[in-house]
Amino acid sequence: MKVALIGLGSVGRGVATMLAKKDLGLTITGIADSKSGLIEDKGINITKVLANKKKTGMCGDSRITAIDVIKKADYDALIEVTPTNALSGEPATGYIRTALNRKKHVVTSNKGPVALSYKELRALALKKGVAFRYEATVAGAIPIMHVLEHGLAGNEILAIYGVLNGTCNFILTRMADEGLTYEQALMEAREMGYAEADPTYDVQGIDAAIKLVILANTIWGNGVKLGDVDRTGIDLLTADALRLAEEEGCTIRLIAEAIPRKKLIRVSPRIIEKTHPLVVEGTLNALTLETDMAKEITLIGRGAGSIETASAIIGDLLFIRDCHVQRP
Amino acid sequence: MQVSMKLEMKDSPGQLVAALKPISDVGGNIIAVIHQREPGPDNDTLDVQIVLELPEGRLDKLVVLLQEQGVHIQRVDEERLLYKRTVIMIGHLMHTDLSDTVDQIDSTGFAEVCELSMSMPSVNERSSSRLTIKAVSKDDMESALAILRRVCRQKSLFLIEPLEEIA
């Protein structure tokens, strides 16, 4: 199967590296970063492109743009891994729309388009007879979408609870384990590269809320938006609060939860027993699904990282190849 | 005196009413009746938990009257508040009248703050406190938490609630 890769940041490089390293039968015929692009219908030498990118900061010809690659390259599936814009969803939404209109499958790790334009993009993919998959948008390497779609097919999903932001979980773990203040733990998260210079998006629960919106739309198709999420972050927590929880055998974690029967969609710090399966350490993510037949299922795994995210993207690509492209 | 009793009786029409009658006979006031219909090997008994208010010194008489009705008393506790939840509040707790905050729960009659731990780092910094609330029933607990949420909003306090057990 031929693929085009748009975006060569951490995730894009992870995907490219794994496609070069593993013999998965996927050939990259188009590639683009923010400054340049490259189209080769017979297949691009990824190792050479990655070396070039490292040296010059560009993957190809500066006269070729991302949209040129999406419009002109010969590929079956588009891999869209450009940076997330949570407010506009652009330019990613435009890229995805263009590829779907060309009847190309799309795999993305970009939360913006899925959170903002899920209904439209899904309807367009259905109309064009192609797949639109976004496993990598929620909980990194955890195959939550595959579990929901296939493993738990036929189940009614009654509720979903989870730790969906690794940065917050790292900060809370450090505050609990070492008695650090919020400011100290945040500084440590920055030094480790887990937190951005502007941590608002993570610590105020916006990132977790966006992922919850994606999950809720996928599971219940209820059209909820970011503004519908009742959201509280962790930036007002004190070290004393964690100690007070600890005295009761509990800790505090940022929990995202959606329970349709209670009309509840919320992200907030919660007191939780230390032995609870959702209490995971460091940057890990965890998700509990409550269903009618399977009852409770909890998944734990890495929520971020270049290769970890590539795992989710490659899983989507191979699913598309096996279920759509090669199907007679 | 407030009492919680766990009773076992025959699961047949009129039994529950017959069991409850002695309570009013001794001047008691029923606060809550909780059925626990658990399918057992023989399905002819019914477990009922009753929370009641009783004048002092009447408990022994009630026990005798209940036994005369053929009701088996499994347990008697002088504890009416069956549900417990712990929350954490962060903010300027003293300046926003902590005793008023606690009183808003205590004055309900169905819930009360039974434990309070607090840490006050320095005068201008926000303090943190852990409150344990007890309530008569699950619904009463929800009502008590709703009151606390409203009070915290009014007083700009940051309330951290427990993650409910998955039902």
Interface residues (C-beta under 8 A of the other chain):
Chain A: A159 Y161 T232 L236 L237 T238 D240 A241 R243 L244 A245 E247 E248 C250 I252 R253 I255 E257 S268 P269 R270 I271 I272 H276 L278 T288 E290 E296
Chain B: T86 V87 I88 I90 S117 S119 P121 R126 S127 S128 S129 R130 F158 I160 E161 P162 L163 I166
